[in-house]
Amino acid sequence: MTAASPDPDNLDAADDRGAPARQLARFDAVVDEWWEVLRNRGLLNRVMYGASDVGEFSRLWHVLGAIRALGPRREAADALRFSALMALESLVVNQGVKRLFARRRPGTAAQNPTRHRLRQPITSSFPSGHASAAFFAAAVLSRGSPWALAYRLAAAVVAASRIHVRLHHASDVIAGAVLGEAMGQLACRLLQR
């Protein structure tokens, strides 16, 4: 079973919001149509559904923050500080920014055509909280780390997984990534003081 691609002329009342909203809806429809070729492929499904799952509640990032705190010249307080920053990021995005928008998701967890389990989010689709948390975490964890590229790659996979599992539009993911990166850079500047 596959979810229908978004109708670029009738997405989230795009006609009521004007040309920019219609262009955004068309962009999302094009990306979703392109992505359809990648869906329902065994290994890729396992990677993407797994990434989406470990991104829930920022579990992956909390674990990586704890592991990073085990390194030389690190303390347990580093992991606690990182987790506190992740909680603050989540509060700002999920209880702040998302409440400004009422965008429907392109699909539901129940429409999942695989055996992988997904949690149905209750917040607005815009912006993607998974993408925001991923890029926020990657920015903070990358600070002074030889693993920076790995953190960035993991963030990109988690963010892209939300398009793959049809719980976010491509524009939700891009907006979430940009927001998370900006907040992460701000957090890094504050940590340097």
N, C-alpha and C positions, 0 to 999 in steps of 0.2 A: 504494500500500500504506500503510495506516495502522496504527499500533501500537494495541493494545487499551488502553482506558482502565483505570486501576488499579481493581481491585475493592475498594471501601471496606471490605468485611467480611473481606478476606483479604490484607492488605498488610503485608509484613514482620512476620509473626506478631503482628499488632496485638492479637489476642485474648489472647495470652500476656502482654501488657504492660498491659492494662487500658483503662479508658474514655478517658484522655487520648490514648493511641495510636490508638484507634479514631476519635476525633474528628479527630485530625490526618490520618488516612488518608482520612476522608470529605472534609475540607477540600481535600486534594490532588486527590481524585477530582472534586470539583465544579469546581475551577479548571481541571483538565485537560479536562473536558467542555466548559466554557465556551470554553477556548482553542482547541478543535478547530475552531470556526467560523473562526478566524483563520489556521489552517494551510493550506498548499497554495495560497496566493495569491501570484502572481508577484513583485510588488514587495516585499511584506512578507517573503516567503521570502528574497529577495536581501538585504534589510536584516538580518534576524535571523540567517541562516546566516553572513553576512559578519561581523556583530558577534560571534558566537560564535567565529568563526575568529580575528579580530584580538585577541580576549581571551585566546587560548591563550598560555600562558607570559607573560602580561601585556605582550605586544608593544606593543599600543596605548598602554599607560600609560608604558612606557619611552620610546617615541617622543615622546609629549606632554611628558614630563619633560625630555627633551633640548631640545625646541623652547622650552619655558618658560625653560630656562637661557640661551637666546640673547637674552632680553629685557634691557632696560636694568637696570643695577645687579645683574646676575646673573653668575655664573661657571660654568665647566665643572664645578667641584666641586659645584655645586648639583645637576646632573644625576647625578653619581656618588653623591651622598648620597641622592637620591631613589631611584635604582636599588637601593642597598643596603637602604633601608627596604622596598622592594617585595620584595626577596629574603627579608628577615626575616619579613615578613608571610606570604609563601608557606610558609616553613619552619614557622612556628607553626601555620598552618591545615592545610597538606597533610601535614606529618609529625607534627603534634601533635594538633590537635582531631579531624581526620578519623579518626585511628587509634582514637579512643574510640568510634566508631560503625561499624556494619557494615551500612549501609543500601544496599539494591539500588537501582539506577537504574530509572526508569520505562521506559526503552528503551535501545537500543544504537545505536552509530554505523552498524552494518550495516543497521538498519531504516530508515535515512534514505530517504524516498520521492522525494528530489530528486537532481539531479546535483551538488549541493554536496558537498564532501568534509568529513567530520568525523573528528576523532581520538577513538578510544575511550579514555576515562579509565580508569585502573586503581585509583583511590582510591574510597573510600566516597562515596555520593551526598550525604551530610549532613556539613557544610553545603556549599553551593556555593562552590568556590574562585574561580570567575569572578566571582560576585557580591561575595565578600569583597574580592578584589583591586580590583575596580572601585570599590567605595565607599571603600576605604582610599585608593586613588589620588586619587579625587575630593576627599576631605577634605583631603589633603595639598596637592594642586595648587591647590585653591581658596583656600588661605590667602593673603589679600592680593591676589587676582587678580581682574581685571575679567571673566574668563572663567569664574567659579565656576559660573554657571548651565549653561554648555555642558558643563563637566566632569561636573556632576550628571546632566544629561540623557544624556550618553554612558554613564555608569555604569548608569543605569536601563535603557537599551537593551541593553547587554551582559548585565546580570543577567537581564532578561526573556527574552533570546534563549535562555537555557538551558532555559526551560520550553517555548518554541516548538520547539526541536529535540529535545525529549523526553529530554534527558540529565540533567534534574533535576526533582524535584517542586517545587511552588510553595513548600512549607515549607522546602526546602533553600535556595532562593533568598532567601527572607525572612531566614532565620537567617544566611546568608552576608552579606547586606547589613547587618544589624544588627551582626554581629561586625566586619566591615570598617570600618564607620562608627566604632564604638567604638575600634578599634585606631588608626584614622586620627586621631581626636580626641586620643588619648593621644600619638601621634607629634607632632602639632602643638604640644601643651603642652611636650613635651620639646625641640622645636626652638626654642621661644621663650626657653628658658633660656640 
